[in-house]
Amino acid sequence: MAKVPSMWEGLRVVATGSCEGVATATACPSVTCQAAAFIADGGNTGYVCIGNASTVTLAGNASVTTAGMILGTTTSIGMTPFIPCTNLNNFTYICSSTVDWFTYICIG
């Protein structure tokens, strides 16, 4: 039987890191990659929103066109699947509290 190719075959972790809470939309660090995943800390006091534009806003304060994707809540860890991208800085984030943070993992 022929092997079914995987879209992840041959990829490896190229970077991991964290981003601290910010109250204004901020670009993620520049990391060349093929996909990234984001994980919010379960101990955050608020939540983190991830978007793809400098106009990303907190989901509760936003229109449908600017609301970021919410990562977790104050009682749960939130994690995205791997999202295809060419650079981690294609994503922006904003936090509901400056003490909140998230980690990322990039593969390429």
N, CA, C and O atoms as a GROMACS GRO file, in nm:
protein
  432
    1MET      N    1   0.083  -0.116   0.000
    1MET     CA    2   0.000   0.000   0.000
    1MET      C    3   0.089   0.124   0.000
    1MET      O    4   0.189   0.129   0.072
    2ALA      N    5   0.054   0.223  -0.080
    2ALA     CA    6   0.133   0.346  -0.091
    2ALA      C    7   0.117   0.431   0.034
    2ALA      O    8   0.010   0.436   0.096
    3LYS      N    9   0.225   0.497   0.071
    3LYS     CA   10   0.223   0.587   0.186
    3LYS      C   11   0.145   0.714   0.151
    3LYS      O   12   0.162   0.771   0.043
    4VAL      N   13   0.059   0.756   0.242
    4VAL     CA   14  -0.016   0.880   0.222
    4VAL      C   15   0.071   0.995   0.271
    4VAL      O   16   0.111   0.996   0.388
    5PRO      N   17   0.101   1.091   0.184
    5PRO     CA   18   0.188   1.201   0.228
    5PRO      C   19   0.116   1.291   0.329
    5PRO      O   20  -0.005   1.310   0.322
    6SER      N   21   0.193   1.344   0.420
    6SER     CA   22   0.141   1.436   0.520
    6SER      C   23   0.186   1.577   0.487
    6SER      O   24   0.300   1.597   0.443
    7MET      N   25   0.100   1.674   0.508
    7MET     CA   26   0.139   1.813   0.483
    7MET      C   27   0.245   1.860   0.582
    7MET      O   28   0.311   1.961   0.559
    8TRP      N   29   0.262   1.787   0.692
    8TRP     CA   30   0.360   1.825   0.794
    8TRP      C   31   0.492   1.748   0.779
    8TRP      O   32   0.587   1.774   0.853
    9GLU      N   33   0.499   1.656   0.685
    9GLU     CA   34   0.618   1.574   0.668
    9GLU      C   35   0.740   1.660   0.637
    9GLU      O   36   0.735   1.748   0.551
   10GLY      N   37   0.846   1.635   0.707
   10GLY     CA   38   0.971   1.707   0.685
   10GLY      C   39   0.981   1.839   0.758
   10GLY      O   40   1.087   1.902   0.754
   11LEU      N   41   0.875   1.883   0.824
   11LEU     CA   42   0.880   2.010   0.897
   11LEU      C   43   0.936   1.987   1.036
   11LEU      O   44   0.924   1.878   1.092
   12ARG      N   45   0.997   2.090   1.090
   12ARG     CA   46   1.053   2.081   1.225
   12ARG      C   47   1.024   2.212   1.298
   12ARG      O   48   0.989   2.312   1.235
   13VAL      N   49   1.040   2.211   1.427
   13VAL     CA   50   1.021   2.333   1.506
   13VAL      C   51   1.135   2.428   1.473
   13VAL      O   52   1.252   2.391   1.483
   14VAL      N   53   1.102   2.551   1.433
   14VAL     CA   54   1.204   2.651   1.402
   14VAL      C   55   1.213   2.759   1.508
   14VAL      O   56   1.313   2.830   1.516
   15ALA      N   57   1.107   2.774   1.590
   15ALA     CA   58   1.111   2.875   1.696
   15ALA      C   59   0.999   2.852   1.796
   15ALA      O   60   0.891   2.804   1.761
   16THR      N   61   1.027   2.886   1.920
   16THR     CA   62   0.925   2.894   2.023
   16THR      C   63   0.952   3.023   2.100
   16THR      O   64   1.065   3.073   2.101
   17GLY      N   65   0.850   3.075   2.164
   17GLY     CA   66   0.870   3.197   2.242
   17GLY      C   67   0.741   3.241   2.306
   17GLY      O   68   0.640   3.171   2.302
   18SER      N   69   0.746   3.359   2.364
   18SER     CA   70   0.626   3.413   2.428
   18SER      C   71   0.615   3.562   2.400
   18SER      O   72   0.714   3.629   2.369
   19CYS      N   73   0.494   3.612   2.411
   19CYS     CA   74   0.466   3.754   2.394
   19CYS      C   75   0.390   3.803   2.517
   19CYS      O   76   0.293   3.740   2.560
   20GLU      N   77   0.435   3.915   2.572
   20GLU     CA   78   0.374   3.971   2.691
   20GLU      C   79   0.252   4.054   2.655
   20GLU      O   80   0.237   4.100   2.542
   21GLY      N   81   0.164   4.073   2.753
   21GLY     CA   82   0.041   4.148   2.733
   21GLY      C   83   0.063   4.291   2.689
   21GLY      O   84   0.149   4.362   2.741
   22VAL      N   85  -0.015   4.332   2.592
   22VAL     CA   86  -0.014   4.469   2.544
   22VAL      C   87  -0.159   4.514   2.524
   22VAL      O   88  -0.246   4.434   2.490
   23ALA      N   89  -0.184   4.642   2.546
   23ALA     CA   90  -0.320   4.694   2.533
   23ALA      C   91  -0.349   4.749   2.394
   23ALA      O   92  -0.462   4.790   2.366
   24THR      N   93  -0.249   4.750   2.306
   24THR     CA   94  -0.270   4.795   2.169
   24THR      C   95  -0.223   4.685   2.074
   24THR      O   96  -0.136   4.606   2.108
   25ALA      N   97  -0.281   4.682   1.958
   25ALA     CA   98  -0.246   4.579   1.859
   25ALA      C   99  -0.096   4.585   1.829
   25ALA      O  100  -0.042   4.692   1.799
   26THR      N  101  -0.031   4.470   1.837
   26THR     CA  102   0.114   4.460   1.821
   26THR      C  103   0.146   4.340   1.734
   26THR      O  104   0.086   4.234   1.749
   27ALA      N  105   0.240   4.356   1.643
   27ALA     CA  106   0.282   4.244   1.557
   27ALA      C  107   0.364   4.144   1.638
   27ALA      O  108   0.441   4.182   1.726
   28CYS      N  109   0.346   4.018   1.607
   28CYS     CA  110   0.428   3.913   1.666
   28CYS      C  111   0.570   3.926   1.611
   28CYS      O  112   0.590   3.993   1.510
   29PRO      N  113   0.669   3.865   1.676
   29PRO     CA  114   0.807   3.873   1.628
   29PRO      C  115   0.824   3.817   1.487
   29PRO      O  116   0.743   3.736   1.441
   30SER      N  117   0.928   3.859   1.421
   30SER     CA  118   0.957   3.809   1.286
   30SER      C  119   1.026   3.674   1.296
   30SER      O  120   1.139   3.663   1.344
   31VAL      N  121   0.956   3.569   1.248
   31VAL     CA  122   1.010   3.434   1.243
   31VAL      C  123   0.963   3.372   1.112
   31VAL      O  124   0.843   3.354   1.092
   32THR      N  125   1.055   3.340   1.022
   32THR     CA  126   1.018   3.274   0.898
   32THR      C  127   0.975   3.131   0.929
   32THR      O  128   1.048   3.057   0.995
   33CYS      N  129   0.857   3.094   0.883
   33CYS     CA  130   0.804   2.961   0.914
   33CYS      C  131   0.698   2.923   0.810
   33CYS      O  132   0.665   3.000   0.721
   34GLN      N  133   0.645   2.802   0.825
   34GLN     CA  134   0.538   2.757   0.736
   34GLN      C  135   0.405   2.746   0.809
   34GLN      O  136   0.299   2.740   0.746
   35ALA      N  137   0.409   2.742   0.942
   35ALA     CA  138   0.287   2.737   1.022
   35ALA      C  139   0.321   2.775   1.165
   35ALA      O  140   0.434   2.759   1.210
   36ALA      N  141   0.220   2.826   1.237
   36ALA     CA  142   0.238   2.866   1.377
   36ALA      C  143   0.116   2.829   1.458
   36ALA      O  144   0.004   2.827   1.407
   37ALA      N  145   0.139   2.800   1.585
   37ALA     CA  146   0.029   2.775   1.680
   37ALA      C  147   0.049   2.867   1.799
   37ALA      O  148   0.162   2.901   1.834
   38PHE      N  149  -0.060   2.907   1.862
   38PHE     CA  150  -0.058   2.999   1.974
   38PHE      C  151  -0.126   2.934   2.094
   38PHE      O  152  -0.228   2.866   2.080
   39ILE      N  153  -0.069   2.954   2.214
   39ILE     CA  154  -0.123   2.896   2.336
   39ILE      C  155  -0.129   3.004   2.443
   39ILE      O  156  -0.026   3.063   2.478
   40ALA      N  157  -0.248   3.031   2.496
   40ALA     CA  158  -0.264   3.129   2.603
   40ALA      C  159  -0.243   3.061   2.737
   40ALA      O  160  -0.277   2.944   2.753
   41ASP      N  161  -0.189   3.134   2.832
   41ASP     CA  162  -0.166   3.081   2.965
   41ASP      C  163  -0.298   3.073   3.043
   41ASP      O  164  -0.377   3.168   3.041
   42GLY      N  165  -0.322   2.961   3.109
   42GLY     CA  166  -0.445   2.943   3.186
   42GLY      C  167  -0.454   3.035   3.307
   42GLY      O  168  -0.562   3.051   3.365
   43GLY      N  169  -0.342   3.094   3.347
   43GLY     CA  170  -0.342   3.186   3.461
   43GLY      C  171  -0.364   3.331   3.423
   43GLY      O  172  -0.357   3.419   3.509
   44ASN      N  173  -0.390   3.359   3.295
   44ASN     CA  174  -0.415   3.496   3.254
   44ASN      C  175  -0.536   3.554   3.327
   44ASN      O  176  -0.630   3.481   3.359
   45THR      N  177  -0.533   3.683   3.352
   45THR     CA  178  -0.646   3.748   3.419
   45THR      C  179  -0.756   3.786   3.321
   45THR      O  180  -0.870   3.810   3.360
   46GLY      N  181  -0.722   3.791   3.194
   46GLY     CA  182  -0.819   3.825   3.090
   46GLY      C  183  -0.801   3.731   2.973
   46GLY      O  184  -0.788   3.610   2.992
   47TYR      N  185  -0.799   3.786   2.854
   47TYR     CA  186  -0.780   3.702   2.737
   47TYR      C  187  -0.695   3.771   2.633
   47TYR      O  188  -0.675   3.892   2.636
   48VAL      N  189  -0.645   3.691   2.541
   48VAL     CA  190  -0.559   3.736   2.432
   48VAL      C  191  -0.637   3.717   2.302
   48VAL      O  192  -0.704   3.615   2.285
   49CYS      N  193  -0.629   3.813   2.211
   49CYS     CA  194  -0.690   3.800   2.079
   49CYS      C  195  -0.581   3.807   1.973
   49CYS      O  196  -0.494   3.894   1.978
   50ILE      N  197  -0.586   3.715   1.878
   50ILE     CA  198  -0.491   3.707   1.768
   50ILE      C  199  -0.564   3.746   1.640
   50ILE      O  200  -0.677   3.701   1.617
   51GLY      N  201  -0.500   3.828   1.558
   51GLY     CA  202  -0.559   3.867   1.430
   51GLY      C  203  -0.454   3.874   1.323
   51GLY      O  204  -0.339   3.835   1.344
   52ASN      N  205  -0.494   3.923   1.206
   52ASN     CA  206  -0.399   3.931   1.095
   52ASN      C  207  -0.382   4.073   1.043
   52ASN      O  208  -0.335   4.092   0.931
   53ALA      N  209  -0.419   4.172   1.123
   53ALA     CA  210  -0.405   4.310   1.079
   53ALA      C  211  -0.374   4.398   1.199
   53ALA      O  212  -0.405   4.362   1.313
   54SER      N  213  -0.313   4.512   1.174
   54SER     CA  214  -0.279   4.603   1.283
   54SER      C  215  -0.402   4.663   1.349
   54SER      O  216  -0.390   4.732   1.450
   55THR      N  217  -0.519   4.638   1.293
   55THR     CA  218  -0.643   4.690   1.350
   55THR      C  219  -0.714   4.588   1.438
   55THR      O  220  -0.830   4.610   1.475
   56VAL      N  221  -0.648   4.477   1.473
   56VAL     CA  222  -0.714   4.375   1.555
   56VAL      C  223  -0.758   4.437   1.687
   56VAL      O  224  -0.687   4.518   1.747
   57THR      N  225  -0.877   4.399   1.732
   57THR     CA  226  -0.931   4.449   1.857
   57THR      C  227  -0.976   4.333   1.944
   57THR      O  228  -0.989   4.220   1.898
   58LEU      N  229  -0.998   4.362   2.070
   58LEU     CA  230  -1.051   4.261   2.160
   58LEU      C  231  -1.190   4.222   2.112
   58LEU      O  232  -1.268   4.308   2.072
   59ALA      N  233  -1.220   4.096   2.118
   59ALA     CA  234  -1.345   4.045   2.062
   59ALA      C  235  -1.468   4.111   2.124
   59ALA      O  236  -1.565   4.135   2.052
   60GLY      N  237  -1.466   4.140   2.253
   60GLY     CA  238  -1.582   4.200   2.317
   60GLY      C  239  -1.605   4.345   2.281
   60GLY      O  240  -1.714   4.398   2.303
   61ASN      N  241  -1.504   4.410   2.225
   61ASN     CA  242  -1.512   4.554   2.194
   61ASN      C  243  -1.503   4.580   2.045
   61ASN      O  244  -1.463   4.689   2.004
   62ALA      N  245  -1.539   4.484   1.964
   62ALA     CA  246  -1.504   4.494   1.824
   62ALA      C  247  -1.620   4.473   1.730
   62ALA      O  248  -1.725   4.418   1.766
   63SER      N  249  -1.599   4.518   1.610
   63SER     CA  250  -1.692   4.485   1.503
   63SER      C  251  -1.651   4.348   1.450
   63SER      O  252  -1.544   4.297   1.482
   64VAL      N  253  -1.734   4.290   1.370
   64VAL     CA  254  -1.706   4.158   1.313
   64VAL      C  255  -1.579   4.162   1.228
   64VAL      O  256  -1.509   4.061   1.219
   65THR      N  257  -1.548   4.274   1.167
   65THR     CA  258  -1.434   4.280   1.075
   65THR      C  259  -1.300   4.298   1.144
   65THR      O  260  -1.197   4.272   1.082
   66THR      N  261  -1.297   4.342   1.270
   66THR     CA  262  -1.168   4.364   1.336
   66THR      C  263  -1.144   4.273   1.457
   66THR      O  264  -1.033   4.270   1.510
   67ALA      N  265  -1.244   4.200   1.501
   67ALA     CA  266  -1.231   4.117   1.620
   67ALA      C  267  -1.126   4.009   1.600
   67ALA      O  268  -1.124   3.941   1.498
   68GLY      N  269  -1.040   3.994   1.699
   68GLY     CA  270  -0.941   3.888   1.695
   68GLY      C  271  -0.998   3.756   1.743
   68GLY      O  272  -1.105   3.752   1.803
   69MET      N  273  -0.926   3.651   1.717
   69MET     CA  274  -0.963   3.518   1.762
   69MET      C  275  -0.921   3.507   1.909
   69MET      O  276  -0.804   3.530   1.942
   70ILE      N  277  -1.014   3.472   1.997
   70ILE     CA  278  -0.986   3.465   2.140
   70ILE      C  279  -0.909   3.338   2.174
   70ILE      O  280  -0.946   3.228   2.132
   71LEU      N  281  -0.800   3.357   2.251
   71LEU     CA  282  -0.723   3.244   2.303
   71LEU      C  283  -0.757   3.228   2.450
   71LEU      O  284  -0.714   3.308   2.532
   72GLY      N  285  -0.831   3.128   2.484
   72GLY     CA  286  -0.859   3.095   2.623
   72GLY      C  287  -0.935   3.202   2.699
   72GLY      O  288  -0.972   3.306   2.645
   73THR      N  289  -0.956   3.173   2.824
   73THR     CA  290  -1.022   3.265   2.917
   73THR      C  291  -0.946   3.261   3.048
   73THR      O  292  -0.839   3.200   3.055
   74THR      N  293  -0.998   3.324   3.149
   74THR     CA  294  -0.929   3.323   3.278
   74THR      C  295  -0.931   3.187   3.344
   74THR      O  296  -0.858   3.165   3.441
   75THR      N  297  -1.010   3.096   3.295
   75THR     CA  298  -1.019   2.963   3.358
   75THR      C  299  -0.975   2.850   3.265
   75THR      O  300  -0.979   2.733   3.304
   76SER      N  301  -0.932   2.882   3.144
   76SER     CA  302  -0.894   2.775   3.053
   76SER      C  303  -0.776   2.815   2.966
   76SER      O  304  -0.757   2.932   2.934
   77ILE      N  305  -0.699   2.716   2.930
   77ILE     CA  306  -0.589   2.737   2.836
   77ILE      C  307  -0.647   2.730   2.696
   77ILE      O  308  -0.721   2.636   2.664
   78GLY      N  309  -0.615   2.826   2.613
   78GLY     CA  310  -0.662   2.824   2.476
   78GLY      C  311  -0.547   2.798   2.381
   78GLY      O  312  -0.438   2.853   2.398
   79MET      N  313  -0.571   2.714   2.281
   79MET     CA  314  -0.468   2.683   2.184
   79MET      C  315  -0.529   2.676   2.045
   79MET      O  316  -0.637   2.620   2.026
   80THR      N  317  -0.459   2.732   1.949
   80THR     CA  318  -0.502   2.723   1.810
   80THR      C  319  -0.442   2.598   1.748
   80THR      O  320  -0.345   2.543   1.801
   81PRO      N  321  -0.498   2.551   1.638
   81PRO     CA  322  -0.426   2.451   1.559
   81PRO      C  323  -0.310   2.521   1.490
   81PRO      O  324  -0.297   2.644   1.500
   82PHE      N  325  -0.226   2.447   1.421
   82PHE     CA  326  -0.123   2.513   1.342
   82PHE      C  327  -0.190   2.585   1.226
   82PHE      O  328  -0.272   2.528   1.154
   83ILE      N  329  -0.154   2.712   1.209
   83ILE     CA  330  -0.212   2.796   1.106
   83ILE      C  331  -0.102   2.823   1.002
   83ILE      O  332   0.004   2.875   1.039
   84PRO      N  333  -0.124   2.790   0.875
   84PRO     CA  334  -0.023   2.816   0.772
   84PRO      C  335   0.009   2.966   0.761
   84PRO      O  336  -0.081   3.049   0.764
   85CYS      N  337   0.137   2.997   0.749
   85CYS     CA  338   0.182   3.136   0.732
   85CYS      C  339   0.326   3.134   0.681
   85CYS      O  340   0.391   3.030   0.685
   86THR      N  341   0.374   3.248   0.633
   86THR     CA  342   0.513   3.257   0.588
   86THR      C  343   0.603   3.321   0.693
   86THR      O  344   0.725   3.304   0.689
   87ASN      N  345   0.542   3.395   0.787
   87ASN     CA  346   0.617   3.459   0.894
   87ASN      C  347   0.524   3.482   1.011
   87ASN      O  348   0.407   3.515   0.992
   88LEU      N  349   0.575   3.463   1.131
   88LEU     CA  350   0.493   3.483   1.250
   88LEU      C  351   0.443   3.626   1.259
   88LEU      O  352   0.336   3.651   1.316
   89ASN      N  353   0.518   3.722   1.204
   89ASN     CA  354   0.475   3.862   1.212
   89ASN      C  355   0.357   3.894   1.119
   89ASN      O  356   0.316   4.010   1.110
   90ASN      N  357   0.303   3.794   1.051
   90ASN     CA  358   0.177   3.812   0.979
   90ASN      C  359   0.062   3.825   1.076
   90ASN      O  360  -0.047   3.869   1.039
   91PHE      N  361   0.085   3.786   1.202
   91PHE     CA  362  -0.018   3.791   1.305
   91PHE      C  363   0.006   3.908   1.400
   91PHE      O  364   0.120   3.944   1.429
   92THR      N  365  -0.103   3.966   1.446
   92THR     CA  366  -0.096   4.070   1.549
   92THR      C  367  -0.177   4.020   1.668
   92THR      O  368  -0.259   3.930   1.656
   93TYR      N  369  -0.152   4.080   1.783
   93TYR     CA  370  -0.223   4.039   1.903
   93TYR      C  371  -0.254   4.159   1.991
   93TYR      O  372  -0.191   4.265   1.978
   94ILE      N  373  -0.350   4.142   2.079
   94ILE     CA  374  -0.387   4.242   2.178
   94ILE      C  375  -0.438   4.166   2.299
   94ILE      O  376  -0.497   4.058   2.285
   95CYS      N  377  -0.416   4.221   2.417
   95CYS     CA  378  -0.457   4.153   2.540
   95CYS      C  379  -0.553   4.242   2.620
   95CYS      O  380  -0.546   4.365   2.613
   96SER      N  381  -0.642   4.178   2.694
   96SER     CA  382  -0.734   4.255   2.777
   96SER      C  383  -0.667   4.304   2.904
   96SER      O  384  -0.723   4.387   2.975
   97SER      N  385  -0.549   4.251   2.934
   97SER     CA  386  -0.472   4.294   3.051
   97SER      C  387  -0.324   4.289   3.016
   97SER      O  388  -0.280   4.199   2.944
   98THR      N  389  -0.247   4.384   3.066
   98THR     CA  390  -0.105   4.386   3.035
   98THR      C  391  -0.027   4.279   3.110
   98THR      O  392   0.093   4.261   3.084
   99VAL      N  393  -0.090   4.206   3.202
   99VAL     CA  394  -0.021   4.095   3.269
   99VAL      C  395  -0.047   3.962   3.200
   99VAL      O  396   0.009   3.860   3.239
  100ASP      N  397  -0.132   3.961   3.097
  100ASP     CA  398  -0.161   3.839   3.022
  100ASP      C  399  -0.050   3.812   2.921
  100ASP      O  400   0.023   3.903   2.883
  101TRP      N  401  -0.038   3.687   2.879
  101TRP     CA  402   0.065   3.653   2.782
  101TRP      C  403   0.028   3.523   2.712
  101TRP      O  404  -0.065   3.453   2.752
  102PHE      N  405   0.103   3.491   2.607
  102PHE     CA  406   0.083   3.367   2.533
  102PHE      C  407   0.216   3.319   2.479
  102PHE      O  408   0.312   3.395   2.471
  103THR      N  409   0.220   3.193   2.444
  103THR     CA  410   0.339   3.137   2.381
  103THR      C  411   0.306   3.098   2.238
  103THR      O  412   0.189   3.085   2.200
  104TYR      N  413   0.409   3.079   2.159
  104TYR     CA  414   0.391   3.037   2.020
  104TYR      C  415   0.493   2.930   1.987
  104TYR      O  416   0.599   2.920   2.049
  105ILE      N  417   0.459   2.851   1.886
  105ILE     CA  418   0.552   2.752   1.832
  105ILE      C  419   0.541   2.762   1.680
  105ILE      O  420   0.431   2.760   1.625
  106CYS      N  421   0.655   2.771   1.613
  106CYS     CA  422   0.660   2.783   1.468
  106CYS      C  423   0.728   2.661   1.409
  106CYS      O  424   0.828   2.613   1.463
  107ILE      N  425   0.676   2.612   1.299
  107ILE     CA  426   0.738   2.500   1.228
  107ILE      C  427   0.768   2.542   1.085
  107ILE      O  428   0.700   2.627   1.029
  108GLY      N  429   0.870   2.484   1.029
  108GLY     CA  430   0.906   2.518   0.893
  108GLY      C  431   0.998   2.417   0.832
  108GLY      O  432   1.038   2.432   0.716
   0.00000   0.00000   0.00000
